[in-house]
């Protein structure tokens, strides 16, 4: 039996050990490469777009030769006005994206040797950036599996059973609950979206799934509309988790 890809060495493309071994200067260069990939890491003024700048090496800043605006590699990003070292920021990204089952803020604060509040804000910045990522017209093909999972909006129940409210009712919701809708090609790409209800997945499928594709979904009634555009296999999770390789629980 062939080894699963996630267990192979090819899947380990980012490691905490390599980040700290490379050091602060290498982490700074990595941020430059991520910020300005079109110019191979060379700074571009965010105000006027001019690509010739003076380097202020003592403060790791740049000054535009055209408009004289001073900026850094993190200006205008979620890391603006940062106080942490670049190697720690890169390590935080590594810890969060590499965690197979998520990571708590207490654990992150211990790994980075920072305050809990610092880890909390940093992790939420990264999550917000991932949630707001704009998909550039990607279209999934082949066999596509779609499903959603709800997160947040928990209401702590009262101690006395008689005082507890039915948290399933709309009037008892906090409004903070969100659903992550994921569409995945069989052995291919995955497109995640954040919305308020799983019903939004139908419109997202119309925009991001080829009409020549086939799809898999669970027995939720809102997925019935998918049959108007695709051949859809349905999986009844009350009876079976997976039906001959057809999965919908992606989140």
N, C-alpha and C positions, 0 to 999 in steps of 0.2 A: 504493500500500500504506500502510495506517494506521501511524502511529508507535507503537512499543511503549510501554506505560505507564511502564515503568521508565526510559525515555529522555526522558520529558516533564517539564515544570516542576512538574506537579501531584504527582509522586512525591517531590520534594525538600522535605519538610515540616520537616526539622530539619537545621540547618547549624551547623558549628563557628564560622563567622564571625559569625552572628547571636547566638550565646551569649556570646562575648567582647565583642561590640559593645554588648550590653545591660548587661553589668557584673555585679558581685557582688550588688548589691541586687536586681536583677531575678531572678538565679539563686536567691536566698534566697526570694523570693516564689513562684517556681515550685515549690520544694520544699514550701512551705506549702500551695499549691494541690493538689499531689499527695498530701500527707499527710492533709489535711482537706477533701476535695472537697465533702462534704455541707454544710459551713458556709462555703463560698467562701473557704477559706484561713484562717479564724479558728480559733485554737487551741482544742482540746478536751482536757481532762485525761485522760491514759491510765489513771489510777488509779481515779477515781470517775465519769468521763464528764461532769463539769460543764463547761459551755461559757462560763463567765465567768472570766477570768484577768487577772492583772496582767502587764504587759509589762516585762521587765527589758531595756531597749534596749541597755545598755552591754555585755551579754554575749549578746544574742539568745536570751534564755530567757524562760520564762513561769512564773508562780506561781498555782496554783489558788486561787480565793477560797473554796472550800468545804473542801478538805482540806489546803491550803497546800503541796501537793507542787510541787517545782520540776522543770521538764522543758524540753526543747528540741524542735525540729522533727525531729531525728534520734533522739531517745530511743526505745529499743526497736526500732530498725531496724538494717539491716546497716551503716549509717553512724554508729552510736552511737560516742561518744568519738572522733569524727573530728578530724583535724588539718589536712586540706586545706580550701581555700576552697570555697564552694559552687559557684562558677563552674567550678572544676577538676573537681569531682565530676560536674557536669552535662555537662561536656565529655567526661569519660571514658565516660559513658553514651552520648553521641552518637557517639563514635569506635567503640565496640564494636557498637552496634546498626546503624550505618550501613555498617560494613565489609562489602562484598559477598563477600569470601572470608576473613573473619576477620582478626584482627590479633595480632601477636606481642607478648609482654610487653616486649621490648626496644624495639619501635617505640612502644608505649604510653608507656613511661618517657621516651622522647625527646620525644614530643608534649606530655606534661604537665610535662616538666622535673622529674622526680622519680626516686627510686632504683628500680632494677629490682624490689627486694623489695616496695616500695610498690605498684607497678603490678601485680605478680603477685597480691598479696592482694586488691587492689581488683577486679581482673578476675574472680577466683574467687568473690568475694562476689556480684558481679552474676550470674554463671553459676548459682550456687546458688539465688539468688532466683528466677531464671527457671525453673529445674528444679522448684522447689517450688511454683510458681504453681498454685493450685487452679482447675480449670475448673468454672464454675458451671452445670452441667447443659446445656451447649450441645449442640445436636443438628444434625449436618450433613445437608443435603438435596441432592437432585439427583444428579449423578454424582460419586462420591467416590473418590479415588485413595489407596491406602495402601501404605506401604513403611517399612522400617527401615534404619538404618545403624549400624555398630558403631564405638565410639571407645574409646581408652585400652587399658590392659592389655598394652602392648608389652613383650616379653621380648627383651632384647638377645642375639643369637646369639653363640656362642663363635667365636673366631677360627679354630680348627681345625675343619674340616668333620666330622671323626670325633667330635668332642665335642658337636656340636649336637643339640638335642632337637627332637622333633616338637611344635611349638607348637600344633598343632591338637588334641592330646590333652588331656583334662580335667585330668589330674594335673600337667600342665605350665602350667596357667593361673594367673595371679596373683590372680584374683577381682576385679580392679579394672575389668574391661571392662564397658562399659555400651552399651545400644542406644537410639538416639533413634528413636521411632516417630512418623511424621507421617501425619495424615489430612487431605486437602485437597479441598474442594469445587472442581469445575471452575470456574475464574475466580471463586473465592469465598474463604471463610475457611479457615484452616489451624489444626489442633489438634496440637501436639507433646507427646509424653510421653517420659519417661526410664524405662527398665526394665532388667532383667537379660537378657532374651531376647526375640527377635522374636515368639515364640509368644504373648506377652502381648497382642499387637495384636488378636487375635481377641476377647478379652473387652472390650477398649477399644472395638472397633467395635460390639459389642452394646450398649454404654452410650451411645455418642455418634453413631451413624449411624441415620438414619430407616429404617424397614423398607420405605418406598416408594422408597428410593434404589437406584441401581445402583452397582457398584463395579468398580475395576480393581486387580489385584494381579499380582505376578510368579509364577513357577512353583514357588516354595518350597512344600513339602508342607503346612506348618502353615496356609497360607491356604486349604486345601481345605475347612475347616470353615465358611468364609464362604458357601459355596454353599447351606448349609442355611437361610440367612436372606435372601440377596440373589441377584440375577442378577449374576454376577461375570465380567468379561472378564479373561483371563490373557495376560500378555506374557512371552514366552520371551526373556530377555536374552542368551542364548547365540547367538541367531539375529538379533535385532533390538533396537535401543535403544527405539524408540517405534513403536507400531502404530496408524497413522492417528489420531494425536492422543491415544492412550492412553499415559499415562506412569505409572511407579511409582517412579522414582528421584527422590525428593523431597528427600533429605538431602545 
